[in-house]
């Protein structure tokens, strides 16, 4: 399992999410704990790069950008955006 480490800067982003978005976000975190490579590459030129992104929510209204630190078995959440 990977440890999830949210960046302090996302607190305001998370505070803005409604209940449904928070549930969808929690599902993403559960997935990232076991399979962080599930997301798409953040930079298409580096498909195996450590920086990834994954959409969430019913109509993919949210986006989580994160960094996978394999050596530490850690996933750093860098950004959470919700367009809903």
PyMOL Python script that loads the backbone (N, CA, C, O; Angstrom):
from pymol import cmd

cmd.read_pdbstr("""\
ATOM      1  N   UNK A   1       0.818  -1.187   0.000  1.00  0.00           N
ATOM      2  CA  UNK A   1       0.000   0.000   0.000  1.00  0.00           C
ATOM      3  C   UNK A   1       0.861   1.249   0.000  1.00  0.00           C
ATOM      4  O   UNK A   1       1.984   1.258   0.505  1.00  0.00           O
ATOM      5  N   UNK A   2       0.310   2.296  -0.576  1.00  0.00           N
ATOM      6  CA  UNK A   2       0.968   3.586  -0.631  1.00  0.00           C
ATOM      7  C   UNK A   2       0.360   4.513   0.407  1.00  0.00           C
ATOM      8  O   UNK A   2      -0.838   4.453   0.682  1.00  0.00           O
ATOM      9  N   UNK A   3       1.182   5.359   0.972  1.00  0.00           N
ATOM     10  CA  UNK A   3       0.709   6.365   1.924  1.00  0.00           C
ATOM     11  C   UNK A   3       0.302   7.593   1.124  1.00  0.00           C
ATOM     12  O   UNK A   3       1.037   8.035   0.241  1.00  0.00           O
ATOM     13  N   UNK A   4      -0.859   8.140   1.430  1.00  0.00           N
ATOM     14  CA  UNK A   4      -1.370   9.340   0.765  1.00  0.00           C
ATOM     15  C   UNK A   4      -0.964  10.556   1.591  1.00  0.00           C
ATOM     16  O   UNK A   4      -1.218  10.616   2.794  1.00  0.00           O
ATOM     17  N   UNK A   5      -0.327  11.527   0.926  1.00  0.00           N
ATOM     18  CA  UNK A   5       0.123  12.746   1.602  1.00  0.00           C
ATOM     19  C   UNK A   5      -0.446  13.949   0.854  1.00  0.00           C
ATOM     20  O   UNK A   5       0.058  14.316  -0.207  1.00  0.00           O
ATOM     21  N   UNK A   6      -1.494  14.562   1.403  1.00  0.00           N
ATOM     22  CA  UNK A   6      -2.038  15.757   0.740  1.00  0.00           C
ATOM     23  C   UNK A   6      -1.177  16.990   1.020  1.00  0.00           C
ATOM     24  O   UNK A   6      -0.763  17.220   2.156  1.00  0.00           O
ATOM     25  N   UNK A   7      -0.918  17.764  -0.003  1.00  0.00           N
ATOM     26  CA  UNK A   7      -0.207  19.025   0.153  1.00  0.00           C
ATOM     27  C   UNK A   7      -1.093  19.985   0.934  1.00  0.00           C
ATOM     28  O   UNK A   7      -2.312  19.988   0.763  1.00  0.00           O
ATOM     29  N   UNK A   8      -0.492  20.790   1.782  1.00  0.00           N
ATOM     30  CA  UNK A   8      -1.258  21.752   2.590  1.00  0.00           C
ATOM     31  C   UNK A   8      -2.060  22.716   1.727  1.00  0.00           C
ATOM     32  O   UNK A   8      -3.091  23.228   2.162  1.00  0.00           O
ATOM     33  N   UNK A   9      -1.601  22.963   0.524  1.00  0.00           N
ATOM     34  CA  UNK A   9      -2.262  23.935  -0.340  1.00  0.00           C
ATOM     35  C   UNK A   9      -3.624  23.459  -0.849  1.00  0.00           C
ATOM     36  O   UNK A   9      -4.387  24.260  -1.390  1.00  0.00           O
ATOM     37  N   UNK A  10      -3.940  22.183  -0.689  1.00  0.00           N
ATOM     38  CA  UNK A  10      -5.237  21.706  -1.209  1.00  0.00           C
ATOM     39  C   UNK A  10      -6.366  21.818  -0.196  1.00  0.00           C
ATOM     40  O   UNK A  10      -7.511  21.508  -0.524  1.00  0.00           O
ATOM     41  N   UNK A  11      -6.077  22.252   1.025  1.00  0.00           N
ATOM     42  CA  UNK A  11      -7.127  22.365   2.040  1.00  0.00           C
ATOM     43  C   UNK A  11      -8.304  23.205   1.559  1.00  0.00           C
ATOM     44  O   UNK A  11      -9.457  22.802   1.715  1.00  0.00           O
ATOM     45  N   UNK A  12      -8.025  24.364   0.977  1.00  0.00           N
ATOM     46  CA  UNK A  12      -9.102  25.229   0.481  1.00  0.00           C
ATOM     47  C   UNK A  12      -9.853  24.562  -0.665  1.00  0.00           C
ATOM     48  O   UNK A  12     -11.070  24.711  -0.783  1.00  0.00           O
ATOM     49  N   UNK A  13      -9.141  23.836  -1.498  1.00  0.00           N
ATOM     50  CA  UNK A  13      -9.781  23.132  -2.609  1.00  0.00           C
ATOM     51  C   UNK A  13     -10.748  22.070  -2.080  1.00  0.00           C
ATOM     52  O   UNK A  13     -11.849  21.911  -2.608  1.00  0.00           O
ATOM     53  N   UNK A  14     -10.336  21.348  -1.044  1.00  0.00           N
ATOM     54  CA  UNK A  14     -11.201  20.314  -0.470  1.00  0.00           C
ATOM     55  C   UNK A  14     -12.392  20.923   0.258  1.00  0.00           C
ATOM     56  O   UNK A  14     -13.490  20.368   0.225  1.00  0.00           O
ATOM     57  N   UNK A  15     -12.183  22.058   0.912  1.00  0.00           N
ATOM     58  CA  UNK A  15     -13.280  22.726   1.624  1.00  0.00           C
ATOM     59  C   UNK A  15     -14.396  23.142   0.669  1.00  0.00           C
ATOM     60  O   UNK A  15     -15.552  23.252   1.080  1.00  0.00           O
ATOM     61  N   UNK A  16     -14.067  23.373  -0.586  1.00  0.00           N
ATOM     62  CA  UNK A  16     -15.054  23.821  -1.566  1.00  0.00           C
ATOM     63  C   UNK A  16     -15.883  22.668  -2.151  1.00  0.00           C
ATOM     64  O   UNK A  16     -16.870  22.918  -2.843  1.00  0.00           O
ATOM     65  N   UNK A  17     -15.503  21.423  -1.888  1.00  0.00           N
ATOM     66  CA  UNK A  17     -16.222  20.280  -2.460  1.00  0.00           C
ATOM     67  C   UNK A  17     -17.512  20.006  -1.701  1.00  0.00           C
ATOM     68  O   UNK A  17     -17.546  20.084  -0.473  1.00  0.00           O
ATOM     69  N   UNK A  18     -18.575  19.683  -2.438  1.00  0.00           N
ATOM     70  CA  UNK A  18     -19.823  19.281  -1.785  1.00  0.00           C
ATOM     71  C   UNK A  18     -19.715  17.808  -1.377  1.00  0.00           C
ATOM     72  O   UNK A  18     -18.709  17.155  -1.652  1.00  0.00           O
ATOM     73  N   UNK A  19     -20.744  17.300  -0.730  1.00  0.00           N
ATOM     74  CA  UNK A  19     -20.720  15.934  -0.193  1.00  0.00           C
ATOM     75  C   UNK A  19     -20.461  14.890  -1.282  1.00  0.00           C
ATOM     76  O   UNK A  19     -19.634  13.996  -1.102  1.00  0.00           O
ATOM     77  N   UNK A  20     -21.157  15.001  -2.397  1.00  0.00           N
ATOM     78  CA  UNK A  20     -20.983  14.035  -3.485  1.00  0.00           C
ATOM     79  C   UNK A  20     -19.572  14.046  -4.042  1.00  0.00           C
ATOM     80  O   UNK A  20     -19.010  12.993  -4.346  1.00  0.00           O
ATOM     81  N   UNK A  21     -19.000  15.230  -4.175  1.00  0.00           N
ATOM     82  CA  UNK A  21     -17.633  15.351  -4.673  1.00  0.00           C
ATOM     83  C   UNK A  21     -16.637  14.780  -3.667  1.00  0.00           C
ATOM     84  O   UNK A  21     -15.646  14.160  -4.054  1.00  0.00           O
ATOM     85  N   UNK A  22     -16.899  14.990  -2.370  1.00  0.00           N
ATOM     86  CA  UNK A  22     -16.014  14.430  -1.348  1.00  0.00           C
ATOM     87  C   UNK A  22     -16.028  12.909  -1.356  1.00  0.00           C
ATOM     88  O   UNK A  22     -14.992  12.270  -1.169  1.00  0.00           O
ATOM     89  N   UNK A  23     -17.206  12.333  -1.574  1.00  0.00           N
ATOM     90  CA  UNK A  23     -17.313  10.868  -1.660  1.00  0.00           C
ATOM     91  C   UNK A  23     -16.502  10.357  -2.856  1.00  0.00           C
ATOM     92  O   UNK A  23     -15.760   9.382  -2.738  1.00  0.00           O
ATOM     93  N   UNK A  24     -16.646  11.014  -3.994  1.00  0.00           N
ATOM     94  CA  UNK A  24     -15.900  10.619  -5.191  1.00  0.00           C
ATOM     95  C   UNK A  24     -14.400  10.792  -4.970  1.00  0.00           C
ATOM     96  O   UNK A  24     -13.611   9.958  -5.415  1.00  0.00           O
ATOM     97  N   UNK A  25     -14.005  11.849  -4.298  1.00  0.00           N
ATOM     98  CA  UNK A  25     -12.591  12.086  -3.985  1.00  0.00           C
ATOM     99  C   UNK A  25     -12.055  10.986  -3.071  1.00  0.00           C
ATOM    100  O   UNK A  25     -10.940  10.502  -3.266  1.00  0.00           O
ATOM    101  N   UNK A  26     -12.841  10.595  -2.086  1.00  0.00           N
ATOM    102  CA  UNK A  26     -12.428   9.522  -1.175  1.00  0.00           C
ATOM    103  C   UNK A  26     -12.226   8.211  -1.939  1.00  0.00           C
ATOM    104  O   UNK A  26     -11.329   7.433  -1.612  1.00  0.00           O
ATOM    105  N   UNK A  27     -13.049   7.968  -2.943  1.00  0.00           N
ATOM    106  CA  UNK A  27     -12.888   6.765  -3.770  1.00  0.00           C
ATOM    107  C   UNK A  27     -11.570   6.813  -4.546  1.00  0.00           C
ATOM    108  O   UNK A  27     -10.898   5.793  -4.694  1.00  0.00           O
ATOM    109  N   UNK A  28     -11.205   7.985  -5.035  1.00  0.00           N
ATOM    110  CA  UNK A  28      -9.932   8.147  -5.736  1.00  0.00           C
ATOM    111  C   UNK A  28      -8.776   7.850  -4.777  1.00  0.00           C
ATOM    112  O   UNK A  28      -7.832   7.149  -5.142  1.00  0.00           O
ATOM    113  N   UNK A  29      -8.848   8.377  -3.562  1.00  0.00           N
ATOM    114  CA  UNK A  29      -7.789   8.127  -2.596  1.00  0.00           C
ATOM    115  C   UNK A  29      -7.630   6.643  -2.296  1.00  0.00           C
ATOM    116  O   UNK A  29      -6.513   6.141  -2.175  1.00  0.00           O
ATOM    117  N   UNK A  30      -8.755   5.946  -2.176  1.00  0.00           N
ATOM    118  CA  UNK A  30      -8.701   4.502  -1.930  1.00  0.00           C
ATOM    119  C   UNK A  30      -8.015   3.779  -3.085  1.00  0.00           C
ATOM    120  O   UNK A  30      -7.230   2.859  -2.856  1.00  0.00           O
ATOM    121  N   UNK A  31      -8.299   4.179  -4.308  1.00  0.00           N
ATOM    122  CA  UNK A  31      -7.654   3.589  -5.476  1.00  0.00           C
ATOM    123  C   UNK A  31      -6.155   3.891  -5.481  1.00  0.00           C
ATOM    124  O   UNK A  31      -5.342   3.008  -5.756  1.00  0.00           O
ATOM    125  N   UNK A  32      -5.796   5.125  -5.181  1.00  0.00           N
ATOM    126  CA  UNK A  32      -4.394   5.518  -5.216  1.00  0.00           C
ATOM    127  C   UNK A  32      -3.564   4.808  -4.146  1.00  0.00           C
ATOM    128  O   UNK A  32      -2.364   4.604  -4.325  1.00  0.00           O
ATOM    129  N   UNK A  33      -4.193   4.436  -3.050  1.00  0.00           N
ATOM    130  CA  UNK A  33      -3.477   3.698  -2.004  1.00  0.00           C
ATOM    131  C   UNK A  33      -2.964   2.356  -2.516  1.00  0.00           C
ATOM    132  O   UNK A  33      -1.914   1.879  -2.085  1.00  0.00           O
ATOM    133  N   UNK A  34      -3.702   1.756  -3.428  1.00  0.00           N
ATOM    134  CA  UNK A  34      -3.311   0.424  -3.892  1.00  0.00           C
ATOM    135  C   UNK A  34      -2.756   0.420  -5.314  1.00  0.00           C
ATOM    136  O   UNK A  34      -2.006  -0.484  -5.682  1.00  0.00           O
ATOM    137  N   UNK A  35      -3.116   1.418  -6.113  1.00  0.00           N
ATOM    138  CA  UNK A  35      -2.693   1.418  -7.514  1.00  0.00           C
ATOM    139  C   UNK A  35      -2.513   2.843  -8.047  1.00  0.00           C
ATOM    140  O   UNK A  35      -3.320   3.307  -8.853  1.00  0.00           O
ATOM    141  N   UNK A  36      -1.468   3.532  -7.607  1.00  0.00           N
ATOM    142  CA  UNK A  36      -1.305   4.923  -8.030  1.00  0.00           C
ATOM    143  C   UNK A  36      -1.003   5.096  -9.513  1.00  0.00           C
ATOM    144  O   UNK A  36      -1.180   6.190 -10.047  1.00  0.00           O
ATOM    145  N   UNK A  37      -0.565   4.070 -10.172  1.00  0.00           N
ATOM    146  CA  UNK A  37      -0.298   4.173 -11.609  1.00  0.00           C
ATOM    147  C   UNK A  37      -1.592   4.126 -12.428  1.00  0.00           C
ATOM    148  O   UNK A  37      -1.543   4.179 -13.657  1.00  0.00           O
ATOM    149  N   UNK A  38      -2.738   4.028 -11.768  1.00  0.00           N
ATOM    150  CA  UNK A  38      -4.032   3.996 -12.458  1.00  0.00           C
ATOM    151  C   UNK A  38      -4.337   5.290 -13.196  1.00  0.00           C
ATOM    152  O   UNK A  38      -5.067   5.282 -14.187  1.00  0.00           O
ATOM    153  N   UNK A  39      -3.795   6.380 -12.731  1.00  0.00           N
ATOM    154  CA  UNK A  39      -4.040   7.672 -13.372  1.00  0.00           C
ATOM    155  C   UNK A  39      -3.267   7.813 -14.666  1.00  0.00           C
ATOM    156  O   UNK A  39      -2.370   7.027 -14.970  1.00  0.00           O
ATOM    157  N   UNK A  40      -3.632   8.817 -15.406  1.00  0.00           N
ATOM    158  CA  UNK A  40      -2.956   9.124 -16.667  1.00  0.00           C
ATOM    159  C   UNK A  40      -1.708   9.962 -16.402  1.00  0.00           C
ATOM    160  O   UNK A  40      -1.631  10.658 -15.390  1.00  0.00           O
ATOM    161  N   UNK A  41      -0.737   9.900 -17.300  1.00  0.00           N
ATOM    162  CA  UNK A  41       0.435  10.750 -17.120  1.00  0.00           C
ATOM    163  C   UNK A  41       0.049  12.229 -17.193  1.00  0.00           C
ATOM    164  O   UNK A  41      -0.774  12.618 -18.022  1.00  0.00           O
ATOM    165  N   UNK A  42       0.633  13.038 -16.341  1.00  0.00           N
ATOM    166  CA  UNK A  42       0.390  14.470 -16.373  1.00  0.00           C
ATOM    167  C   UNK A  42       1.048  15.090 -17.598  1.00  0.00           C
ATOM    168  O   UNK A  42       0.526  16.034 -18.192  1.00  0.00           O
ATOM    169  N   UNK A  43       2.194  14.545 -17.963  1.00  0.00           N
ATOM    170  CA  UNK A  43       2.941  14.999 -19.132  1.00  0.00           C
ATOM    171  C   UNK A  43       2.962  13.842 -20.133  1.00  0.00           C
ATOM    172  O   UNK A  43       3.624  12.830 -19.902  1.00  0.00           O
ATOM    173  N   UNK A  44       2.248  13.992 -21.226  1.00  0.00           N
ATOM    174  CA  UNK A  44       2.156  12.915 -22.213  1.00  0.00           C
ATOM    175  C   UNK A  44       3.513  12.537 -22.798  1.00  0.00           C
ATOM    176  O   UNK A  44       3.688  11.412 -23.265  1.00  0.00           O
ATOM    177  N   UNK A  45       4.470  13.451 -22.780  1.00  0.00           N
ATOM    178  CA  UNK A  45       5.810  13.164 -23.288  1.00  0.00           C
ATOM    179  C   UNK A  45       6.579  12.223 -22.349  1.00  0.00           C
ATOM    180  O   UNK A  45       7.587  11.631 -22.735  1.00  0.00           O
ATOM    181  N   UNK A  46       6.084  12.099 -21.112  1.00  0.00           N
ATOM    182  CA  UNK A  46       6.706  11.199 -20.127  1.00  0.00           C
ATOM    183  C   UNK A  46       5.643  10.248 -19.581  1.00  0.00           C
ATOM    184  O   UNK A  46       5.228  10.386 -18.430  1.00  0.00           O
ATOM    185  N   UNK A  47       5.199   9.290 -20.386  1.00  0.00           N
ATOM    186  CA  UNK A  47       4.102   8.417 -19.962  1.00  0.00           C
ATOM    187  C   UNK A  47       4.397   7.582 -18.719  1.00  0.00           C
ATOM    188  O   UNK A  47       3.468   7.152 -18.036  1.00  0.00           O
ATOM    189  N   UNK A  48       5.667   7.345 -18.417  1.00  0.00           N
ATOM    190  CA  UNK A  48       6.020   6.590 -17.219  1.00  0.00           C
ATOM    191  C   UNK A  48       6.497   7.497 -16.090  1.00  0.00           C
ATOM    192  O   UNK A  48       7.035   7.021 -15.090  1.00  0.00           O
ATOM    193  N   UNK A  49       6.301   8.796 -16.251  1.00  0.00           N
ATOM    194  CA  UNK A  49       6.750   9.752 -15.246  1.00  0.00           C
ATOM    195  C   UNK A  49       5.986   9.620 -13.942  1.00  0.00           C
ATOM    196  O   UNK A  49       4.909   9.023 -13.910  1.00  0.00           O
ATOM    197  N   UNK A  50       6.528  10.167 -12.872  1.00  0.00           N
ATOM    198  CA  UNK A  50       5.900  10.040 -11.561  1.00  0.00           C
ATOM    199  C   UNK A  50       4.710  10.969 -11.334  1.00  0.00           C
ATOM    200  O   UNK A  50       3.918  10.743 -10.419  1.00  0.00           O
ATOM    201  N   UNK A  51       4.578  11.999 -12.146  1.00  0.00           N
ATOM    202  CA  UNK A  51       3.463  12.931 -11.975  1.00  0.00           C
ATOM    203  C   UNK A  51       2.288  12.426 -12.796  1.00  0.00           C
ATOM    204  O   UNK A  51       2.413  12.184 -13.997  1.00  0.00           O
ATOM    205  N   UNK A  52       1.130  12.268 -12.129  1.00  0.00           N
ATOM    206  CA  UNK A  52      -0.030  11.655 -12.759  1.00  0.00           C
ATOM    207  C   UNK A  52      -1.269  12.512 -12.483  1.00  0.00           C
ATOM    208  O   UNK A  52      -1.238  13.443 -11.679  1.00  0.00           O
ATOM    209  N   UNK A  53      -2.359  12.167 -13.176  1.00  0.00           N
ATOM    210  CA  UNK A  53      -3.645  12.838 -12.950  1.00  0.00           C
ATOM    211  C   UNK A  53      -4.760  11.811 -13.097  1.00  0.00           C
ATOM    212  O   UNK A  53      -4.645  10.839 -13.845  1.00  0.00           O
ATOM    213  N   UNK A  54      -5.835  12.053 -12.367  1.00  0.00           N
ATOM    214  CA  UNK A  54      -6.978  11.154 -12.461  1.00  0.00           C
ATOM    215  C   UNK A  54      -8.258  11.971 -12.280  1.00  0.00           C
ATOM    216  O   UNK A  54      -8.370  12.785 -11.363  1.00  0.00           O
ATOM    217  N   UNK A  55      -9.208  11.737 -13.165  1.00  0.00           N
ATOM    218  CA  UNK A  55     -10.500  12.426 -13.094  1.00  0.00           C
ATOM    219  C   UNK A  55     -11.395  11.695 -12.099  1.00  0.00           C
ATOM    220  O   UNK A  55     -11.251  10.492 -11.882  1.00  0.00           O
ATOM    221  N   UNK A  56     -12.320  12.441 -11.499  1.00  0.00           N
ATOM    222  CA  UNK A  56     -13.264  11.821 -10.565  1.00  0.00           C
ATOM    223  C   UNK A  56     -14.600  12.534 -10.629  1.00  0.00           C
ATOM    224  O   UNK A  56     -14.708  13.632 -11.173  1.00  0.00           O
ATOM    225  N   UNK A  57     -15.610  11.899 -10.069  1.00  0.00           N
ATOM    226  CA  UNK A  57     -16.968  12.442 -10.087  1.00  0.00           C
ATOM    227  C   UNK A  57     -17.776  11.830 -11.208  1.00  0.00           C
ATOM    228  O   UNK A  57     -17.222  11.235 -12.132  1.00  0.00           O
ATOM    229  N   UNK A  58     -19.085  11.975 -11.126  1.00  0.00           N
ATOM    230  CA  UNK A  58     -19.995  11.358 -12.082  1.00  0.00           C
ATOM    231  C   UNK A  58     -19.698  11.662 -13.531  1.00  0.00           C
ATOM    232  O   UNK A  58     -19.726  10.759 -14.367  1.00  0.00           O
ATOM    233  N   UNK A  59     -19.418  12.893 -13.844  1.00  0.00           N
ATOM    234  CA  UNK A  59     -19.108  13.289 -15.221  1.00  0.00           C
ATOM    235  C   UNK A  59     -17.659  13.740 -15.335  1.00  0.00           C
ATOM    236  O   UNK A  59     -17.333  14.618 -16.133  1.00  0.00           O
ATOM    237  N   UNK A  60     -16.793  13.131 -14.531  1.00  0.00           N
ATOM    238  CA  UNK A  60     -15.377  13.523 -14.493  1.00  0.00           C
ATOM    239  C   UNK A  60     -15.229  15.029 -14.286  1.00  0.00           C
ATOM    240  O   UNK A  60     -14.441  15.689 -14.963  1.00  0.00           O
ATOM    241  N   UNK A  61     -16.001  15.558 -13.340  1.00  0.00           N
ATOM    242  CA  UNK A  61     -15.975  16.996 -13.061  1.00  0.00           C
ATOM    243  C   UNK A  61     -14.771  17.413 -12.222  1.00  0.00           C
ATOM    244  O   UNK A  61     -14.460  18.600 -12.117  1.00  0.00           O
ATOM    245  N   UNK A  62     -14.096  16.431 -11.626  1.00  0.00           N
ATOM    246  CA  UNK A  62     -12.956  16.737 -10.781  1.00  0.00           C
ATOM    247  C   UNK A  62     -11.671  16.175 -11.357  1.00  0.00           C
ATOM    248  O   UNK A  62     -11.682  15.257 -12.177  1.00  0.00           O
ATOM    249  N   UNK A  63     -10.570  16.745 -10.911  1.00  0.00           N
ATOM    250  CA  UNK A  63      -9.262  16.284 -11.357  1.00  0.00           C
ATOM    251  C   UNK A  63      -8.296  16.344 -10.169  1.00  0.00           C
ATOM    252  O   UNK A  63      -8.181  17.364  -9.489  1.00  0.00           O
ATOM    253  N   UNK A  64      -7.610  15.225  -9.944  1.00  0.00           N
ATOM    254  CA  UNK A  64      -6.579  15.154  -8.916  1.00  0.00           C
ATOM    255  C   UNK A  64      -5.237  15.021  -9.635  1.00  0.00           C
ATOM    256  O   UNK A  64      -5.066  14.153 -10.491  1.00  0.00           O
ATOM    257  N   UNK A  65      -4.304  15.875  -9.285  1.00  0.00           N
ATOM    258  CA  UNK A  65      -2.934  15.800  -9.802  1.00  0.00           C
ATOM    259  C   UNK A  65      -2.063  15.353  -8.639  1.00  0.00           C
ATOM    260  O   UNK A  65      -2.145  15.900  -7.540  1.00  0.00           O
ATOM    261  N   UNK A  66      -1.225  14.347  -8.897  1.00  0.00           N
ATOM    262  CA  UNK A  66      -0.438  13.778  -7.813  1.00  0.00           C
ATOM    263  C   UNK A  66       0.920  13.293  -8.308  1.00  0.00           C
ATOM    264  O   UNK A  66       1.153  13.141  -9.508  1.00  0.00           O
ATOM    265  N   UNK A  67       1.798  13.058  -7.355  1.00  0.00           N
ATOM    266  CA  UNK A  67       3.153  12.616  -7.625  1.00  0.00           C
ATOM    267  C   UNK A  67       3.373  11.285  -6.918  1.00  0.00           C
ATOM    268  O   UNK A  67       3.115  11.169  -5.720  1.00  0.00           O
ATOM    269  N   UNK A  68       3.847  10.284  -7.647  1.00  0.00           N
ATOM    270  CA  UNK A  68       4.103   8.964  -7.076  1.00  0.00           C
ATOM    271  C   UNK A  68       5.586   8.870  -6.723  1.00  0.00           C
ATOM    272  O   UNK A  68       6.452   8.992  -7.590  1.00  0.00           O
ATOM    273  N   UNK A  69       5.859   8.654  -5.458  1.00  0.00           N
ATOM    274  CA  UNK A  69       7.228   8.466  -4.986  1.00  0.00           C
ATOM    275  C   UNK A  69       7.403   6.986  -4.658  1.00  0.00           C
ATOM    276  O   UNK A  69       7.163   6.554  -3.531  1.00  0.00           O
ATOM    277  N   UNK A  70       7.818   6.226  -5.648  1.00  0.00           N
ATOM    278  CA  UNK A  70       7.921   4.773  -5.508  1.00  0.00           C
ATOM    279  C   UNK A  70       8.840   4.372  -4.360  1.00  0.00           C
ATOM    280  O   UNK A  70       8.501   3.495  -3.565  1.00  0.00           O
ATOM    281  N   UNK A  71      10.001   5.012  -4.274  1.00  0.00           N
ATOM    282  CA  UNK A  71      10.976   4.643  -3.246  1.00  0.00           C
ATOM    283  C   UNK A  71      10.373   4.704  -1.843  1.00  0.00           C
ATOM    284  O   UNK A  71      10.679   3.872  -0.989  1.00  0.00           O
ATOM    285  N   UNK A  72       9.509   5.701  -1.616  1.00  0.00           N
ATOM    286  CA  UNK A  72       8.888   5.888  -0.304  1.00  0.00           C
ATOM    287  C   UNK A  72       7.501   5.261  -0.209  1.00  0.00           C
ATOM    288  O   UNK A  72       6.869   5.302   0.846  1.00  0.00           O
ATOM    289  N   UNK A  73       7.023   4.676  -1.324  1.00  0.00           N
ATOM    290  CA  UNK A  73       5.660   4.127  -1.400  1.00  0.00           C
ATOM    291  C   UNK A  73       4.666   5.197  -0.926  1.00  0.00           C
ATOM    292  O   UNK A  73       3.851   4.978  -0.031  1.00  0.00           O
ATOM    293  N   UNK A  74       4.776   6.357  -1.569  1.00  0.00           N
ATOM    294  CA  UNK A  74       3.998   7.529  -1.173  1.00  0.00           C
ATOM    295  C   UNK A  74       3.365   8.176  -2.393  1.00  0.00           C
ATOM    296  O   UNK A  74       3.945   8.186  -3.479  1.00  0.00           O
ATOM    297  N   UNK A  75       2.168   8.717  -2.200  1.00  0.00           N
ATOM    298  CA  UNK A  75       1.473   9.483  -3.226  1.00  0.00           C
ATOM    299  C   UNK A  75       1.211  10.873  -2.655  1.00  0.00           C
ATOM    300  O   UNK A  75       0.461  11.027  -1.691  1.00  0.00           O
ATOM    301  N   UNK A  76       1.833  11.876  -3.255  1.00  0.00           N
ATOM    302  CA  UNK A  76       1.642  13.255  -2.811  1.00  0.00           C
ATOM    303  C   UNK A  76       0.561  13.895  -3.659  1.00  0.00           C
ATOM    304  O   UNK A  76       0.716  14.028  -4.873  1.00  0.00           O
ATOM    305  N   UNK A  77      -0.534  14.293  -3.025  1.00  0.00           N
ATOM    306  CA  UNK A  77      -1.628  14.972  -3.722  1.00  0.00           C
ATOM    307  C   UNK A  77      -1.238  16.441  -3.863  1.00  0.00           C
ATOM    308  O   UNK A  77      -1.051  17.144  -2.870  1.00  0.00           O
ATOM    309  N   UNK A  78      -1.118  16.896  -5.116  1.00  0.00           N
ATOM    310  CA  UNK A  78      -0.654  18.251  -5.392  1.00  0.00           C
ATOM    311  C   UNK A  78      -1.783  19.231  -5.646  1.00  0.00           C
ATOM    312  O   UNK A  78      -1.678  20.405  -5.292  1.00  0.00           O
ATOM    313  N   UNK A  79      -2.870  18.756  -6.261  1.00  0.00           N
ATOM    314  CA  UNK A  79      -3.953  19.653  -6.648  1.00  0.00           C
ATOM    315  C   UNK A  79      -5.253  18.865  -6.764  1.00  0.00           C
ATOM    316  O   UNK A  79      -5.272  17.724  -7.225  1.00  0.00           O
ATOM    317  N   UNK A  80      -6.336  19.503  -6.336  1.00  0.00           N
ATOM    318  CA  UNK A  80      -7.686  18.955  -6.512  1.00  0.00           C
ATOM    319  C   UNK A  80      -8.545  20.065  -7.090  1.00  0.00           C
ATOM    320  O   UNK A  80      -8.701  21.124  -6.482  1.00  0.00           O
ATOM    321  N   UNK A  81      -9.099  19.817  -8.260  1.00  0.00           N
ATOM    322  CA  UNK A  81      -9.936  20.814  -8.933  1.00  0.00           C
ATOM    323  C   UNK A  81     -11.313  20.218  -9.157  1.00  0.00           C
ATOM    324  O   UNK A  81     -11.441  19.065  -9.569  1.00  0.00           O
ATOM    325  N   UNK A  82     -12.337  21.006  -8.885  1.00  0.00           N
ATOM    326  CA  UNK A  82     -13.715  20.567  -9.097  1.00  0.00           C
ATOM    327  C   UNK A  82     -14.428  21.616  -9.950  1.00  0.00           C
ATOM    328  O   UNK A  82     -14.493  22.788  -9.580  1.00  0.00           O
ATOM    329  N   UNK A  83     -14.953  21.189 -11.079  1.00  0.00           N
ATOM    330  CA  UNK A  83     -15.616  22.119 -11.998  1.00  0.00           C
ATOM    331  C   UNK A  83     -17.130  22.095 -11.831  1.00  0.00           C
ATOM    332  O   UNK A  83     -17.840  22.809 -12.538  1.00  0.00           O
ATOM    333  N   UNK A  84     -17.621  21.297 -10.923  1.00  0.00           N
ATOM    334  CA  UNK A  84     -19.067  21.127 -10.759  1.00  0.00           C
ATOM    335  C   UNK A  84     -19.734  22.229 -10.130  1.00  0.00           C
ATOM    336  O   UNK A  84     -20.950  22.190  -9.943  1.00  0.00           O
TER     337      UNK A  84
END
""", "prot")
cmd.dss("prot")
cmd.show_as("cartoon", "prot")
cmd.util.cbc("prot")
cmd.orient("prot")
